[in-house]
Amino acid sequence: YQLGKLQMMTGENKIGAQLIAEARTIAEDTGARELTAILSDQALALARINELDAAWQVAIDAEHRAGEEGNDFEHWSALQTIAQIHNQRGRNQEALDTQLSAMPLARQLGLDDVMAESLGHLGSYLKELGRYEEAGEALQQSLAIQGQGQGQPNYALSAATRNTLADMYINLGNFEAARENLL
């Protein structure tokens, strides 16, 4: 499972998906307590390799299990993946609605990186719907939280947030602001 997650972190999503699928089989066979977390990560891995139907089924299963277990982190994680799948399918309003349902869990968890990631996704989905003012606010809040964090910064999250802001500013014709974010 950890090796699969590591493969995903290094961009080897297909290998990561295969390893996490193997971990899922073992977890199901042994009744491992990590099964819900494995399901959440398997859904994400499948979404990253564009196997959206399979990702959807696994994410829904993970969300239900996490809800039943009272596992807020994995519930949040599954909802994030469900929103991403909606987004990949071009269902922007559904992506936004799902992301909005994940926001209370993000707040409840009280983790800066979770909140920053949630706000980043929220901003992205708002941008896709042309709701630029709200998108800009969510993205700026994400960056503010990222700037306050302790320890090693999440460069991937920061880059994704800045790229979304730049894209939004390009859509608005504010090329200087777009350039600042891209730099």
ABEGO torsion letter per residue (X at the ends): XAAAAAAAAAGBAAAAAAAAAAAAAAAAAAGBAAAAAAAAAAAAAAAAAGBAAAAAAAAAAAAAAAAAAGBAAAAAAAAAAAAAAAAAAGBAAAAAAAAAAAAAAAAAAGBAAAAAAAAAAAAAAAAAAGBAAAAAAAAAAAAAAAAABBEBBBAAAAAAAAAAAAAAAAAAGBAAAAAAAAX
